[in-house]
Amino acid sequence: MRSMLYRIRNAFIWGFAGITLLIIFIPYAIIWIVTYPFDRRHYVARKFTQWWGAFYFSLLPDTKLQVENKEKLSKGKACIVISNHQSLIDILVLFRTFAYFIWVSKAENFQVPSLGWVMRMNGYISVKREDPKSFPKMFEDIKKALANHEPVMIFPEGTRSGSRKMGRFKEGAFKAAIDNKVPIQPIVIDGSYIGLKKSKNDPEALIKVKILDPVPYEQFPSYNPSELKEYFRDMIQKELDKLA
């Protein structure tokens, strides 16, 4: 019975989100067009997208967000931002922090009506995860964003873990940081995997976000992407265990 209620509630939430995506896209498109002549980096449009994502986060029933060390976020500086990935709502969680960065996302998301249009118009970076031929274009797009002093956000796991146990990290984020000699900013998210599994009788869900200190390029313990990914995975896992 509870499982059925979860499905009904989640279907309503995502159905509402799907419908409003089409509606909210209209003012977004107007903002994008009006600001384009003097805002070629789409700063205003991206800020609108943050509020859009924050609105969807507010729809999650009995779910609160706690953000620690928000002042540590790199603002207006080139860096690679990484985070563990527990749930689909991690994206809404990060929008709700109002952190500003360029997203790297799987190509399939760019095919979704409204959502994909926004992602393209915002200049987000696409990658076909199963097609190595798409990687050079991804790295080139990341390089251009970093050259414009914009943080680039990547989930190194590449997919959702669905729990506190993280999956294996892929090397892409760390190769990009090494190649461009930029810092890595780790973010830890805990509790988001619970968000859409709650029933109304469950206690309030608390999603915790902890911003860790950015690690400068000069302080990387290794300049081998394979070794560096394990260093940051261990770092995030230790902080995740503390938040549990």
N, C-alpha and C positions, 0 to 999 in steps of 0.2 A: 504493500500500500504506500509506504513512504517513498519507495523507488518511483512509483507512478506519479506521486505528487511532485517529486524532484523534476521529472520529465515535463510535466505540465507547466510548472512554474518557469523552468528554463526555456521551454518553447515560447512562452509568453514574452519573456524578457528579450530573447533573441529576435522574435518576430517583431516586437516593438522597435528594437534597435534597427532591424532591417528596413522597416517602413520609414522611420525618422531619418535614416541615412539619406534617403532620397529627398526628404523635405529640407533637412539642414544643409544639404549640398547647395541649394539655391543661394542662400545668403553667403555661403563660403565662396562660391564662384564669383559673386558680385564683388566681394572683398578682394579676391585674387586679381580680378580684372582692373578694379579701380586703383589698387596699390602697385600694380606691376610696373608702371612707368618709373617710379622712384624707389621701388623695393624689389630689385631683381633677385634678391636672396630669399624672398617670400617670408620675411620675418613676421609680418602682421598675419598673413594667412596661416602660418604655422602656430602662432599664438592662439588664433581662433580654434585651430584643431585641438590644442591642448584643452581649452575650455569645453570643447565638444566631447573629448574623451572623459574629462572630469564629470560632465553631466551624466554620461552612461555609467560611470562608477557609482554615482549617487543613487542609481536605480537598484543597486544590489541591496537586498533586504538585510537589515540588522548587521551591516558590515561597516567597520570603522577602520581608519587608516592612521597609523602612527609612524611618523618619519623622524629619524634620528640623524643629526649632523647634516642637515640640509645645507648649511653654510659652506660645507666642504665641496659642493658641486662646482666643477670647473665651468665658469661662465665666460663666453666669448673667447675661449682658448681651444686650440686644436688638441684633441685627445681622443683616444678610443675608450668608450664607456662600455663596460661589460656587466652582466648580471646573470644570476641563475634564473631558471625559467620553470616555475612550478605549474603555471596555469595560463589559459588564454587571457584571463583578466589581468595578468602582469602588465600588459600593454596599457590598460586603463589605469592601473596603479601608478605607472610611471608618468602617464599624462597628468594624473591627479597631483603629482609632486610639482608640476609645472616646470620640470627640468627641460631645458631646450637642447635638442640634438637632432641629427639626421639619422633616420632609421635605416638599417639594412634588413631587408625582409625577403622571404621566398617569393619567387616570381608569381606563384599562384594567387597571392593576395592582390597583385596588381590587376588581376582579371575580374575581380569582384566589382560589380556595378557600384558607383558612388565611392565606395571605399578605395578601389583601385584608381579612380580618377583623382581623388584627393592625394593619394600617395604620389602619383606621377606629377601632379601640379605642385606639390610641396618639394619635389626634387629628392624624394627618398630613393634609396639605392636597391636595385633588384638583383637577385642571384638565383640561378637554377641550381639547387643544391645537388642534384644528381648529374649535372652536366659540367664537368671540369672546364669545358670550353668557355663557360660564362664567367669563370673566375678572373681572368685578366681584366675584363670590362669592370667587374665589381671593384677590383683593387685600384683601377684607374679612377673610378668615380669617387672612391674613398679618398684617394690622393687629392683630387680637386676640392673636395669638401674641407679637408684638413688645411689645404693651402688658403682657404677662405676663413680660417680660424674658427671652424665649426666643429663641435664635438660629434662623433659618429657612434651610434649605439648598436651593439651587436650582442645577441644571445649566443655565447660560445657553444652551448649544448646543441643548438640548431633545432631543437624541438622541446616540447613540454615534458617534464619528468612526472608530473601528477602527484608528487610527494616531496618530502624533505630530502630524499635521496637523489643527489644530482646524477645526471648522465655524464658520459665522457665529453670533455671539451674538444672542439675542433680547433685547428691551428690558425684559421683565417684572421681572426681578430688580432692575434699576437704577431703574425707575419706583417700585418698592416702597420702595427705600432712600431715594430723594429725597422721596417723599410722606410717609414716616414719620420723616425726618431721622435715620436711623440709620447707623452705620458699615457698610462692606463688608469682609468678611474673605475674601481670596483663598486658595485652596488649589490646589497644582499636583500632578497625578498623572502619573507616567511609567512605562511598562512594563506596564501592566495589559492592554493589547491583546495582549500576547504570552502571557499566562497560560494560556489554554485551547488554545493552538496548539502547545504543546510536546509532543515525544515523549520517552520515557524516556532517549534517547541525547543529547538536547539538554542544554546546560549549565543550571545552576540559574537560574531566572528571578528577577530582583530588581526588585520594584516599589518605586519611590521616591515618597514623599509629602513635599512641602515646604510648610509653613505660612508664609504671608507676613504681614507686619504688617497689622493692620486699618487701613483708611483712614477717618478720621472724616468725618462729613458736612460739617463746616466746611472740610475740605481737598479736597473733590471738585473736580477741575479744570473740571467743567461740571455744570450742573444740568439738562441736556438728556439724557434717557435714551439717545438715539441716539448722542450724542457720548461719553457716559460708558461705554457698552458697548464702544466701540472702545478707549478708554483702558485698561480692565481686560483686554480681550482681548490687547492688545499687551503688557501687563505679564506676563500668564500665559505667553504665547508665548515671551517673552525668557527667563523662568525655565525653561521647558520645554526650550529649546535648550541651556541650561547643564547641565541634568540628563542630556542625551543622551550 
